[in-house]
Amino acid sequence: MSVNSQREVSRVMTRKTRNIVIGVVGLAMLLAACGGGGSAGTDDSAITKEKTWTRTALATDASGKQSEQPYASVKAGSGKKVRICVLFPHLKDPYWVGLAYGTHVEAQRTGASYDLYAADGYGDLPGQIDQTEDCINSGKYDALVIGAISGDGNCDTIRQALAKDLVVVDSVNGTECGDEVTSNPRYARTLVSYRVLGETAAEYIAGLGRKLNLLALPGPQGVPWSDSLLGGLRDGLKGSKAQVVAAPRGDMDATVQLDLARDALSADRAIDAVFGTSVTMSAGITAVRDSGRDDIQLFNGAIDGDSYKGIEDGVIKVGASDLGPVIARMAIDTAVHLVDDPKGLPYKTIGPKPVLIDAKTIADVPREDLLAPPGFKPVLNYGRSGK
């Protein structure tokens, strides 16, 4: 469907009803991962009081050359005059709740203000386009931080934002909008290559030297991060004894993913391993439990509350993580930097170096780098932007 057609569909619904949407079906899993109740905007003072912070990062410059380097944040309080529109595909699962956490603590640290808008999932590109246009046309923001639903479907609105001299930080999912966008000094990406994540997990699985038939649950088809993750997994397993024998695709909704996992396990009894990411891993755990197959091994491509516990307990053999909350912190930090410095940055893409975690090493990675703390609920409006 073309972008114009998608926009026409979006007119069937009013713009206001699309403004802030949290998936109700995924709420039970979200609450379980977040530890149930708790006050909105849990304040992690150890983070928010940091004057600066650093992480090992992978950076890509304008020529496409990637290098490992330290990431150094802006100073605390640098964003007191910066107003940011943050756009997520949804808030249905703990992964994006972790990103909401990273967004909030970094806004607190820098003093930036933001409004967070969530579409209704990866099928709701028209809704995200509407939300983005509302932010652009409101005149109240200095920057957009967008977790894009589509690799190319969000490009028109990204171009609109840049044409109005707004900073655009293309975060987590990434887009493919061409040189006109990527060469703009007001544009940057904060993300981790999901192909690298898939390859990292595949390297571990292949290294086991076992014949394994994997059920892969990579998420929705046509979304860059999901397609890249599956591609990296498949390519990384080439030449090994392990192979992907099923890879059903669907929205990042708890019930959708659980149905896909159950159907695949029922259809092919030869499956003896499951690879999932965030909510799809939680669905895989449940489907395996329901099947009574205690011989099935579990491997994870993104960490949420369920998989964190599973890795601690050794139920999940290994997990690869893009450190979602750190990506979100980098996104807010980068937005503040670009608003203050119109010359741009020495790189076009930056993201934390992915980590591979098992039961022995999970304690070595700060939990708040992996997911939101128990009790955190997404803060949709923070600071002056909400007034």
Contacts in CASP RR format, 6 or more apart in sequence:
PFRMAT RR
TARGET T0000
AUTHOR 0000-0000-0000
METHOD contacts of the structure
MODEL  1
MSVNSQREVSRVMTRKTRNIVIGVVGLAMLLAACGGGGSAGTDDSAITKE
KTWTRTALATDASGKQSEQPYASVKAGSGKKVRICVLFPHLKDPYWVGLA
YGTHVEAQRTGASYDLYAADGYGDLPGQIDQTEDCINSGKYDALVIGAIS
GDGNCDTIRQALAKDLVVVDSVNGTECGDEVTSNPRYARTLVSYRVLGET
AAEYIAGLGRKLNLLALPGPQGVPWSDSLLGGLRDGLKGSKAQVVAAPRG
DMDATVQLDLARDALSADRAIDAVFGTSVTMSAGITAVRDSGRDDIQLFN
GAIDGDSYKGIEDGVIKVGASDLGPVIARMAIDTAVHLVDDPKGLPYKTI
GPKPVLIDAKTIADVPREDLLAPPGFKPVLNYGRSGK
1 9 0 8 1.000
3 125 0 8 1.000
3 129 0 8 1.000
3 153 0 8 1.000
3 156 0 8 1.000
6 125 0 8 1.000
6 126 0 8 1.000
6 129 0 8 1.000
6 153 0 8 1.000
7 126 0 8 1.000
7 129 0 8 1.000
9 126 0 8 1.000
10 18 0 8 1.000
10 126 0 8 1.000
10 127 0 8 1.000
10 129 0 8 1.000
10 130 0 8 1.000
13 127 0 8 1.000
15 130 0 8 1.000
15 134 0 8 1.000
18 119 0 8 1.000
18 120 0 8 1.000
18 124 0 8 1.000
18 127 0 8 1.000
18 130 0 8 1.000
18 131 0 8 1.000
19 117 0 8 1.000
19 131 0 8 1.000
19 134 0 8 1.000
20 117 0 8 1.000
20 118 0 8 1.000
20 380 0 8 1.000
21 90 0 8 1.000
21 118 0 8 1.000
21 119 0 8 1.000
21 120 0 8 1.000
21 124 0 8 1.000
22 90 0 8 1.000
22 91 0 8 1.000
22 92 0 8 1.000
22 118 0 8 1.000
22 378 0 8 1.000
23 90 0 8 1.000
23 91 0 8 1.000
23 92 0 8 1.000
23 120 0 8 1.000
23 121 0 8 1.000
23 253 0 8 1.000
25 92 0 8 1.000
25 253 0 8 1.000
25 254 0 8 1.000
25 255 0 8 1.000
26 92 0 8 1.000
26 93 0 8 1.000
26 253 0 8 1.000
26 254 0 8 1.000
26 255 0 8 1.000
26 279 0 8 1.000
28 254 0 8 1.000
29 93 0 8 1.000
29 94 0 8 1.000
29 254 0 8 1.000
29 279 0 8 1.000
29 282 0 8 1.000
29 306 0 8 1.000
30 91 0 8 1.000
30 92 0 8 1.000
30 93 0 8 1.000
30 94 0 8 1.000
30 97 0 8 1.000
31 37 0 8 1.000
32 305 0 8 1.000
32 306 0 8 1.000
33 93 0 8 1.000
33 94 0 8 1.000
33 97 0 8 1.000
33 282 0 8 1.000
33 304 0 8 1.000
33 305 0 8 1.000
33 306 0 8 1.000
33 371 0 8 1.000
33 372 0 8 1.000
34 94 0 8 1.000
34 97 0 8 1.000
34 372 0 8 1.000
34 374 0 8 1.000
34 375 0 8 1.000
34 376 0 8 1.000
34 377 0 8 1.000
35 374 0 8 1.000
35 375 0 8 1.000
36 374 0 8 1.000
36 375 0 8 1.000
37 375 0 8 1.000
37 377 0 8 1.000
38 375 0 8 1.000
38 376 0 8 1.000
38 377 0 8 1.000
39 375 0 8 1.000
39 377 0 8 1.000
40 377 0 8 1.000
40 378 0 8 1.000
40 379 0 8 1.000
41 104 0 8 1.000
41 376 0 8 1.000
41 377 0 8 1.000
41 379 0 8 1.000
42 101 0 8 1.000
42 372 0 8 1.000
42 373 0 8 1.000
42 375 0 8 1.000
42 376 0 8 1.000
42 377 0 8 1.000
43 105 0 8 1.000
43 108 0 8 1.000
44 105 0 8 1.000
44 368 0 8 1.000
44 373 0 8 1.000
47 53 0 8 1.000
47 105 0 8 1.000
47 109 0 8 1.000
47 368 0 8 1.000
48 105 0 8 1.000
48 108 0 8 1.000
48 109 0 8 1.000
49 76 0 8 1.000
49 109 0 8 1.000
50 73 0 8 1.000
50 76 0 8 1.000
50 109 0 8 1.000
51 75 0 8 1.000
51 76 0 8 1.000
52 72 0 8 1.000
52 73 0 8 1.000
52 74 0 8 1.000
52 75 0 8 1.000
52 76 0 8 1.000
53 73 0 8 1.000
53 329 0 8 1.000
54 70 0 8 1.000
54 71 0 8 1.000
54 72 0 8 1.000
54 73 0 8 1.000
55 70 0 8 1.000
55 71 0 8 1.000
55 323 0 8 1.000
55 326 0 8 1.000
55 330 0 8 1.000
55 352 0 8 1.000
55 353 0 8 1.000
56 68 0 8 1.000
56 69 0 8 1.000
56 70 0 8 1.000
56 71 0 8 1.000
56 352 0 8 1.000
56 353 0 8 1.000
57 68 0 8 1.000
57 69 0 8 1.000
57 70 0 8 1.000
57 71 0 8 1.000
57 330 0 8 1.000
57 350 0 8 1.000
57 351 0 8 1.000
57 352 0 8 1.000
57 353 0 8 1.000
58 66 0 8 1.000
58 67 0 8 1.000
58 68 0 8 1.000
58 192 0 8 1.000
58 193 0 8 1.000
58 350 0 8 1.000
58 351 0 8 1.000
58 352 0 8 1.000
58 353 0 8 1.000
59 66 0 8 1.000
59 67 0 8 1.000
59 68 0 8 1.000
59 69 0 8 1.000
59 71 0 8 1.000
59 346 0 8 1.000
59 347 0 8 1.000
59 349 0 8 1.000
59 350 0 8 1.000
59 351 0 8 1.000
60 66 0 8 1.000
60 347 0 8 1.000
60 348 0 8 1.000
60 349 0 8 1.000
60 350 0 8 1.000
61 67 0 8 1.000
61 346 0 8 1.000
61 347 0 8 1.000
61 348 0 8 1.000
62 182 0 8 1.000
62 183 0 8 1.000
62 348 0 8 1.000
64 348 0 8 1.000
68 353 0 8 1.000
71 330 0 8 1.000
71 350 0 8 1.000
71 351 0 8 1.000
71 352 0 8 1.000
73 329 0 8 1.000
73 333 0 8 1.000
74 110 0 8 1.000
74 333 0 8 1.000
74 336 0 8 1.000
74 337 0 8 1.000
74 340 0 8 1.000
76 109 0 8 1.000
76 110 0 8 1.000
76 111 0 8 1.000
77 109 0 8 1.000
77 110 0 8 1.000
77 111 0 8 1.000
78 110 0 8 1.000
78 111 0 8 1.000
78 336 0 8 1.000
78 337 0 8 1.000
78 340 0 8 1.000
79 110 0 8 1.000
79 111 0 8 1.000
79 112 0 8 1.000
79 336 0 8 1.000
79 339 0 8 1.000
79 340 0 8 1.000
80 110 0 8 1.000
80 111 0 8 1.000
80 112 0 8 1.000
81 142 0 8 1.000
82 110 0 8 1.000
82 111 0 8 1.000
82 112 0 8 1.000
82 113 0 8 1.000
82 142 0 8 1.000
82 143 0 8 1.000
82 335 0 8 1.000
82 336 0 8 1.000
82 339 0 8 1.000
82 340 0 8 1.000
83 112 0 8 1.000
83 113 0 8 1.000
83 114 0 8 1.000
83 140 0 8 1.000
83 141 0 8 1.000
83 142 0 8 1.000
83 143 0 8 1.000
83 384 0 8 1.000
83 385 0 8 1.000
84 107 0 8 1.000
84 112 0 8 1.000
84 113 0 8 1.000
84 114 0 8 1.000
84 115 0 8 1.000
84 141 0 8 1.000
84 142 0 8 1.000
84 143 0 8 1.000
84 144 0 8 1.000
84 145 0 8 1.000
84 332 0 8 1.000
84 335 0 8 1.000
84 385 0 8 1.000
85 114 0 8 1.000
85 115 0 8 1.000
85 117 0 8 1.000
85 132 0 8 1.000
85 135 0 8 1.000
85 141 0 8 1.000
85 143 0 8 1.000
85 144 0 8 1.000
85 145 0 8 1.000
85 385 0 8 1.000
86 103 0 8 1.000
86 114 0 8 1.000
86 115 0 8 1.000
86 116 0 8 1.000
86 117 0 8 1.000
86 144 0 8 1.000
86 145 0 8 1.000
86 146 0 8 1.000
87 116 0 8 1.000
87 117 0 8 1.000
87 118 0 8 1.000
87 119 0 8 1.000
87 128 0 8 1.000
87 131 0 8 1.000
87 132 0 8 1.000
87 135 0 8 1.000
87 144 0 8 1.000
87 145 0 8 1.000
87 146 0 8 1.000
87 147 0 8 1.000
87 148 0 8 1.000
88 96 0 8 1.000
88 99 0 8 1.000
88 100 0 8 1.000
88 116 0 8 1.000
88 117 0 8 1.000
88 118 0 8 1.000
88 119 0 8 1.000
88 147 0 8 1.000
89 96 0 8 1.000
89 118 0 8 1.000
89 119 0 8 1.000
89 121 0 8 1.000
89 122 0 8 1.000
89 124 0 8 1.000
89 128 0 8 1.000
89 147 0 8 1.000
89 148 0 8 1.000
89 149 0 8 1.000
89 173 0 8 1.000
89 252 0 8 1.000
90 96 0 8 1.000
90 118 0 8 1.000
90 119 0 8 1.000
90 120 0 8 1.000
90 121 0 8 1.000
90 122 0 8 1.000
90 124 0 8 1.000
90 252 0 8 1.000
91 97 0 8 1.000
91 100 0 8 1.000
91 118 0 8 1.000
91 378 0 8 1.000
92 121 0 8 1.000
92 252 0 8 1.000
92 253 0 8 1.000
92 254 0 8 1.000
92 279 0 8 1.000
93 252 0 8 1.000
93 254 0 8 1.000
93 278 0 8 1.000
93 279 0 8 1.000
93 304 0 8 1.000
94 278 0 8 1.000
94 279 0 8 1.000
94 304 0 8 1.000
94 305 0 8 1.000
94 306 0 8 1.000
94 371 0 8 1.000
94 372 0 8 1.000
95 277 0 8 1.000
95 278 0 8 1.000
95 279 0 8 1.000
95 302 0 8 1.000
95 304 0 8 1.000
95 324 0 8 1.000
95 371 0 8 1.000
96 118 0 8 1.000
97 371 0 8 1.000
97 372 0 8 1.000
97 376 0 8 1.000
97 378 0 8 1.000
98 324 0 8 1.000
98 325 0 8 1.000
98 328 0 8 1.000
98 371 0 8 1.000
98 372 0 8 1.000
98 376 0 8 1.000
99 172 0 8 1.000
99 324 0 8 1.000
99 325 0 8 1.000
99 327 0 8 1.000
99 328 0 8 1.000
100 116 0 8 1.000
100 328 0 8 1.000
100 372 0 8 1.000
100 376 0 8 1.000
100 378 0 8 1.000
100 379 0 8 1.000
101 325 0 8 1.000
101 328 0 8 1.000
101 368 0 8 1.000
101 371 0 8 1.000
101 372 0 8 1.000
101 373 0 8 1.000
101 376 0 8 1.000
101 378 0 8 1.000
102 324 0 8 1.000
102 325 0 8 1.000
102 326 0 8 1.000
102 328 0 8 1.000
102 329 0 8 1.000
102 332 0 8 1.000
102 372 0 8 1.000
103 114 0 8 1.000
103 116 0 8 1.000
103 145 0 8 1.000
103 328 0 8 1.000
103 329 0 8 1.000
103 331 0 8 1.000
103 332 0 8 1.000
104 378 0 8 1.000
104 379 0 8 1.000
104 382 0 8 1.000
105 325 0 8 1.000
105 329 0 8 1.000
105 368 0 8 1.000
106 112 0 8 1.000
106 328 0 8 1.000
106 329 0 8 1.000
106 331 0 8 1.000
106 332 0 8 1.000
106 333 0 8 1.000
107 113 0 8 1.000
107 114 0 8 1.000
107 332 0 8 1.000
107 382 0 8 1.000
107 383 0 8 1.000
108 382 0 8 1.000
110 332 0 8 1.000
110 333 0 8 1.000
110 336 0 8 1.000
111 383 0 8 1.000
112 332 0 8 1.000
112 335 0 8 1.000
112 336 0 8 1.000
113 382 0 8 1.000
113 383 0 8 1.000
113 384 0 8 1.000
113 385 0 8 1.000
113 386 0 8 1.000
114 145 0 8 1.000
114 332 0 8 1.000
114 381 0 8 1.000
114 382 0 8 1.000
114 383 0 8 1.000
114 385 0 8 1.000
115 135 0 8 1.000
115 141 0 8 1.000
115 380 0 8 1.000
115 381 0 8 1.000
115 385 0 8 1.000
115 386 0 8 1.000
116 378 0 8 1.000
116 379 0 8 1.000
116 380 0 8 1.000
116 381 0 8 1.000
117 131 0 8 1.000
117 135 0 8 1.000
117 380 0 8 1.000
119 125 0 8 1.000
119 127 0 8 1.000
119 128 0 8 1.000
119 131 0 8 1.000
119 149 0 8 1.000
120 127 0 8 1.000
121 149 0 8 1.000
121 251 0 8 1.000
121 252 0 8 1.000
121 253 0 8 1.000
122 149 0 8 1.000
122 220 0 8 1.000
122 223 0 8 1.000
122 251 0 8 1.000
122 252 0 8 1.000
123 149 0 8 1.000
123 220 0 8 1.000
123 251 0 8 1.000
124 149 0 8 1.000
125 149 0 8 1.000
125 150 0 8 1.000
125 153 0 8 1.000
125 154 0 8 1.000
128 148 0 8 1.000
128 149 0 8 1.000
128 154 0 8 1.000
129 153 0 8 1.000
129 154 0 8 1.000
129 156 0 8 1.000
129 157 0 8 1.000
132 144 0 8 1.000
132 146 0 8 1.000
132 154 0 8 1.000
132 157 0 8 1.000
132 158 0 8 1.000
132 161 0 8 1.000
133 157 0 8 1.000
133 160 0 8 1.000
135 141 0 8 1.000
135 144 0 8 1.000
136 144 0 8 1.000
136 157 0 8 1.000
136 160 0 8 1.000
136 161 0 8 1.000
136 164 0 8 1.000
136 166 0 8 1.000
140 385 0 8 1.000
141 166 0 8 1.000
141 385 0 8 1.000
142 166 0 8 1.000
142 167 0 8 1.000
142 335 0 8 1.000
142 339 0 8 1.000
143 166 0 8 1.000
143 167 0 8 1.000
143 168 0 8 1.000
143 169 0 8 1.000
143 335 0 8 1.000
143 336 0 8 1.000
143 338 0 8 1.000
143 339 0 8 1.000
144 158 0 8 1.000
144 161 0 8 1.000
144 166 0 8 1.000
144 167 0 8 1.000
144 168 0 8 1.000
144 169 0 8 1.000
145 169 0 8 1.000
145 171 0 8 1.000
145 331 0 8 1.000
145 332 0 8 1.000
145 335 0 8 1.000
146 154 0 8 1.000
146 158 0 8 1.000
146 168 0 8 1.000
146 169 0 8 1.000
146 170 0 8 1.000
146 171 0 8 1.000
147 170 0 8 1.000
147 171 0 8 1.000
147 172 0 8 1.000
147 173 0 8 1.000
147 174 0 8 1.000
148 154 0 8 1.000
148 158 0 8 1.000
148 170 0 8 1.000
148 173 0 8 1.000
148 174 0 8 1.000
148 175 0 8 1.000
149 173 0 8 1.000
149 223 0 8 1.000
150 175 0 8 1.000
150 223 0 8 1.000
151 173 0 8 1.000
151 174 0 8 1.000
151 175 0 8 1.000
151 176 0 8 1.000
151 177 0 8 1.000
151 223 0 8 1.000
151 224 0 8 1.000
152 175 0 8 1.000
152 176 0 8 1.000
152 177 0 8 1.000
153 175 0 8 1.000
154 175 0 8 1.000
154 177 0 8 1.000
155 175 0 8 1.000
155 176 0 8 1.000
155 177 0 8 1.000
155 178 0 8 1.000
155 181 0 8 1.000
158 168 0 8 1.000
158 170 0 8 1.000
158 175 0 8 1.000
158 177 0 8 1.000
158 181 0 8 1.000
158 187 0 8 1.000
159 177 0 8 1.000
159 180 0 8 1.000
159 181 0 8 1.000
161 168 0 8 1.000
162 168 0 8 1.000
162 181 0 8 1.000
162 184 0 8 1.000
162 186 0 8 1.000
162 187 0 8 1.000
165 186 0 8 1.000
166 186 0 8 1.000
167 186 0 8 1.000
167 187 0 8 1.000
167 335 0 8 1.000
167 338 0 8 1.000
167 339 0 8 1.000
168 181 0 8 1.000
168 184 0 8 1.000
168 186 0 8 1.000
168 187 0 8 1.000
168 188 0 8 1.000
169 187 0 8 1.000
169 188 0 8 1.000
169 189 0 8 1.000
169 190 0 8 1.000
169 331 0 8 1.000
169 334 0 8 1.000
169 335 0 8 1.000
169 338 0 8 1.000
170 187 0 8 1.000
170 188 0 8 1.000
170 189 0 8 1.000
170 190 0 8 1.000
170 191 0 8 1.000
171 189 0 8 1.000
171 190 0 8 1.000
171 191 0 8 1.000
171 327 0 8 1.000
171 328 0 8 1.000
171 330 0 8 1.000
171 331 0 8 1.000
172 190 0 8 1.000
172 191 0 8 1.000
172 225 0 8 1.000
172 324 0 8 1.000
172 327 0 8 1.000
172 328 0 8 1.000
172 331 0 8 1.000
173 191 0 8 1.000
173 223 0 8 1.000
173 224 0 8 1.000
173 225 0 8 1.000
174 189 0 8 1.000
174 191 0 8 1.000
174 224 0 8 1.000
174 225 0 8 1.000
175 181 0 8 1.000
175 224 0 8 1.000
176 224 0 8 1.000
181 187 0 8 1.000
182 348 0 8 1.000
185 338 0 8 1.000
185 342 0 8 1.000
185 343 0 8 1.000
185 344 0 8 1.000
186 338 0 8 1.000
186 342 0 8 1.000
186 344 0 8 1.000
187 348 0 8 1.000
188 334 0 8 1.000
188 338 0 8 1.000
188 344 0 8 1.000
188 345 0 8 1.000
188 347 0 8 1.000
188 348 0 8 1.000
188 349 0 8 1.000
188 350 0 8 1.000
189 348 0 8 1.000
189 349 0 8 1.000
189 350 0 8 1.000
190 327 0 8 1.000
190 330 0 8 1.000
190 331 0 8 1.000
190 334 0 8 1.000
190 349 0 8 1.000
190 350 0 8 1.000
190 351 0 8 1.000
191 322 0 8 1.000
191 327 0 8 1.000
191 349 0 8 1.000
191 351 0 8 1.000
192 322 0 8 1.000
192 323 0 8 1.000
192 327 0 8 1.000
192 351 0 8 1.000
192 352 0 8 1.000
192 354 0 8 1.000
193 228 0 8 1.000
194 224 0 8 1.000
194 225 0 8 1.000
194 226 0 8 1.000
194 228 0 8 1.000
194 229 0 8 1.000
194 232 0 8 1.000
194 322 0 8 1.000
195 228 0 8 1.000
195 229 0 8 1.000
195 231 0 8 1.000
195 232 0 8 1.000
195 235 0 8 1.000
196 232 0 8 1.000
196 354 0 8 1.000
197 229 0 8 1.000
197 232 0 8 1.000
197 301 0 8 1.000
197 302 0 8 1.000
197 320 0 8 1.000
197 321 0 8 1.000
197 322 0 8 1.000
197 354 0 8 1.000
198 228 0 8 1.000
198 229 0 8 1.000
198 230 0 8 1.000
198 231 0 8 1.000
198 232 0 8 1.000
198 233 0 8 1.000
198 236 0 8 1.000
198 301 0 8 1.000
198 320 0 8 1.000
199 232 0 8 1.000
199 233 0 8 1.000
199 235 0 8 1.000
199 236 0 8 1.000
200 320 0 8 1.000
200 354 0 8 1.000
200 356 0 8 1.000
201 233 0 8 1.000
201 275 0 8 1.000
201 299 0 8 1.000
201 300 0 8 1.000
201 301 0 8 1.000
201 318 0 8 1.000
201 319 0 8 1.000
201 320 0 8 1.000
201 356 0 8 1.000
202 232 0 8 1.000
202 233 0 8 1.000
202 234 0 8 1.000
202 235 0 8 1.000
202 236 0 8 1.000
202 237 0 8 1.000
202 240 0 8 1.000
202 242 0 8 1.000
203 236 0 8 1.000
204 299 0 8 1.000
204 317 0 8 1.000
204 318 0 8 1.000
204 320 0 8 1.000
204 356 0 8 1.000
205 212 0 8 1.000
205 214 0 8 1.000
205 237 0 8 1.000
205 240 0 8 1.000
205 242 0 8 1.000
205 273 0 8 1.000
205 275 0 8 1.000
205 299 0 8 1.000
206 236 0 8 1.000
206 237 0 8 1.000
206 239 0 8 1.000
206 240 0 8 1.000
206 241 0 8 1.000
206 242 0 8 1.000
207 240 0 8 1.000
208 242 0 8 1.000
209 240 0 8 1.000
209 241 0 8 1.000
209 242 0 8 1.000
210 241 0 8 1.000
210 242 0 8 1.000
211 241 0 8 1.000
211 242 0 8 1.000
212 241 0 8 1.000
212 242 0 8 1.000
212 243 0 8 1.000
212 272 0 8 1.000
212 273 0 8 1.000
212 297 0 8 1.000
213 242 0 8 1.000
213 243 0 8 1.000
213 245 0 8 1.000
213 268 0 8 1.000
213 270 0 8 1.000
213 271 0 8 1.000
213 272 0 8 1.000
213 273 0 8 1.000
214 233 0 8 1.000
214 237 0 8 1.000
214 242 0 8 1.000
214 243 0 8 1.000
214 244 0 8 1.000
214 245 0 8 1.000
214 246 0 8 1.000
214 271 0 8 1.000
214 273 0 8 1.000
214 274 0 8 1.000
214 275 0 8 1.000
214 299 0 8 1.000
215 244 0 8 1.000
215 245 0 8 1.000
215 246 0 8 1.000
215 247 0 8 1.000
215 261 0 8 1.000
215 264 0 8 1.000
215 265 0 8 1.000
215 268 0 8 1.000
215 271 0 8 1.000
215 273 0 8 1.000
215 274 0 8 1.000
215 275 0 8 1.000
216 230 0 8 1.000
216 233 0 8 1.000
216 244 0 8 1.000
216 246 0 8 1.000
216 247 0 8 1.000
216 274 0 8 1.000
216 275 0 8 1.000
216 276 0 8 1.000
217 247 0 8 1.000
217 248 0 8 1.000
217 257 0 8 1.000
217 260 0 8 1.000
217 261 0 8 1.000
217 274 0 8 1.000
217 275 0 8 1.000
217 276 0 8 1.000
217 277 0 8 1.000
217 280 0 8 1.000
217 281 0 8 1.000
217 283 0 8 1.000
217 284 0 8 1.000
218 226 0 8 1.000
218 227 0 8 1.000
218 229 0 8 1.000
218 230 0 8 1.000
218 233 0 8 1.000
218 247 0 8 1.000
218 249 0 8 1.000
218 275 0 8 1.000
218 276 0 8 1.000
218 277 0 8 1.000
218 280 0 8 1.000
219 226 0 8 1.000
219 249 0 8 1.000
219 250 0 8 1.000
219 251 0 8 1.000
219 252 0 8 1.000
219 257 0 8 1.000
219 277 0 8 1.000
219 280 0 8 1.000
220 226 0 8 1.000
220 249 0 8 1.000
220 250 0 8 1.000
220 251 0 8 1.000
220 252 0 8 1.000
221 227 0 8 1.000
221 249 0 8 1.000
221 250 0 8 1.000
226 249 0 8 1.000
229 277 0 8 1.000
229 301 0 8 1.000
230 244 0 8 1.000
230 247 0 8 1.000
233 244 0 8 1.000
233 275 0 8 1.000
234 244 0 8 1.000
237 243 0 8 1.000
237 244 0 8 1.000
242 273 0 8 1.000
244 275 0 8 1.000
245 268 0 8 1.000
245 270 0 8 1.000
245 271 0 8 1.000
246 264 0 8 1.000
246 267 0 8 1.000
246 268 0 8 1.000
246 271 0 8 1.000
248 260 0 8 1.000
248 261 0 8 1.000
248 263 0 8 1.000
248 264 0 8 1.000
249 260 0 8 1.000
250 256 0 8 1.000
250 257 0 8 1.000
250 260 0 8 1.000
251 257 0 8 1.000
252 278 0 8 1.000
252 279 0 8 1.000
252 280 0 8 1.000
253 279 0 8 1.000
254 279 0 8 1.000
254 282 0 8 1.000
254 283 0 8 1.000
257 279 0 8 1.000
257 280 0 8 1.000
257 282 0 8 1.000
257 283 0 8 1.000
257 284 0 8 1.000
258 283 0 8 1.000
258 284 0 8 1.000
258 286 0 8 1.000
258 287 0 8 1.000
260 283 0 8 1.000
261 274 0 8 1.000
261 280 0 8 1.000
261 283 0 8 1.000
261 284 0 8 1.000
261 286 0 8 1.000
261 287 0 8 1.000
261 288 0 8 1.000
262 287 0 8 1.000
262 290 0 8 1.000
262 291 0 8 1.000
264 271 0 8 1.000
264 287 0 8 1.000
265 271 0 8 1.000
265 287 0 8 1.000
265 288 0 8 1.000
265 291 0 8 1.000
265 293 0 8 1.000
265 296 0 8 1.000
266 291 0 8 1.000
271 296 0 8 1.000
272 295 0 8 1.000
272 296 0 8 1.000
272 297 0 8 1.000
273 296 0 8 1.000
273 297 0 8 1.000
273 298 0 8 1.000
273 299 0 8 1.000
274 281 0 8 1.000
274 284 0 8 1.000
274 287 0 8 1.000
274 288 0 8 1.000
274 296 0 8 1.000
274 297 0 8 1.000
274 298 0 8 1.000
274 299 0 8 1.000
275 299 0 8 1.000
275 300 0 8 1.000
275 301 0 8 1.000
276 284 0 8 1.000
276 299 0 8 1.000
276 300 0 8 1.000
276 301 0 8 1.000
276 302 0 8 1.000
277 300 0 8 1.000
277 301 0 8 1.000
277 302 0 8 1.000
278 301 0 8 1.000
278 302 0 8 1.000
278 303 0 8 1.000
278 304 0 8 1.000
278 307 0 8 1.000
279 304 0 8 1.000
281 298 0 8 1.000
281 300 0 8 1.000
281 301 0 8 1.000
281 302 0 8 1.000
281 304 0 8 1.000
281 306 0 8 1.000
281 307 0 8 1.000
281 316 0 8 1.000
282 304 0 8 1.000
282 306 0 8 1.000
282 307 0 8 1.000
284 298 0 8 1.000
285 298 0 8 1.000
285 306 0 8 1.000
285 307 0 8 1.000
285 310 0 8 1.000
285 315 0 8 1.000
285 316 0 8 1.000
288 296 0 8 1.000
288 298 0 8 1.000
297 317 0 8 1.000
298 310 0 8 1.000
298 315 0 8 1.000
298 316 0 8 1.000
298 317 0 8 1.000
299 316 0 8 1.000
299 317 0 8 1.000
299 318 0 8 1.000
299 319 0 8 1.000
300 307 0 8 1.000
300 311 0 8 1.000
300 316 0 8 1.000
300 318 0 8 1.000
300 319 0 8 1.000
300 320 0 8 1.000
301 319 0 8 1.000
301 320 0 8 1.000
301 321 0 8 1.000
302 320 0 8 1.000
302 321 0 8 1.000
302 322 0 8 1.000
303 311 0 8 1.000
303 319 0 8 1.000
303 321 0 8 1.000
303 357 0 8 1.000
303 370 0 8 1.000
303 371 0 8 1.000
304 371 0 8 1.000
305 371 0 8 1.000
307 316 0 8 1.000
307 319 0 8 1.000
308 362 0 8 1.000
308 367 0 8 1.000
308 370 0 8 1.000
308 371 0 8 1.000
310 316 0 8 1.000
311 318 0 8 1.000
311 319 0 8 1.000
311 357 0 8 1.000
311 358 0 8 1.000
311 359 0 8 1.000
311 362 0 8 1.000
312 359 0 8 1.000
312 362 0 8 1.000
313 359 0 8 1.000
314 358 0 8 1.000
314 359 0 8 1.000
317 358 0 8 1.000
318 356 0 8 1.000
318 357 0 8 1.000
318 358 0 8 1.000
319 356 0 8 1.000
319 357 0 8 1.000
319 358 0 8 1.000
320 354 0 8 1.000
320 355 0 8 1.000
320 356 0 8 1.000
320 357 0 8 1.000
321 354 0 8 1.000
321 355 0 8 1.000
321 357 0 8 1.000
321 365 0 8 1.000
321 370 0 8 1.000
322 352 0 8 1.000
322 354 0 8 1.000
323 352 0 8 1.000
323 354 0 8 1.000
323 355 0 8 1.000
323 369 0 8 1.000
323 370 0 8 1.000
324 352 0 8 1.000
324 369 0 8 1.000
324 370 0 8 1.000
324 371 0 8 1.000
325 368 0 8 1.000
325 369 0 8 1.000
325 370 0 8 1.000
325 371 0 8 1.000
325 372 0 8 1.000
326 351 0 8 1.000
326 352 0 8 1.000
326 369 0 8 1.000
327 351 0 8 1.000
327 352 0 8 1.000
330 350 0 8 1.000
330 351 0 8 1.000
330 352 0 8 1.000
334 345 0 8 1.000
334 350 0 8 1.000
337 344 0 8 1.000
337 345 0 8 1.000
338 344 0 8 1.000
338 345 0 8 1.000
352 369 0 8 1.000
355 365 0 8 1.000
357 365 0 8 1.000
367 373 0 8 1.000
END
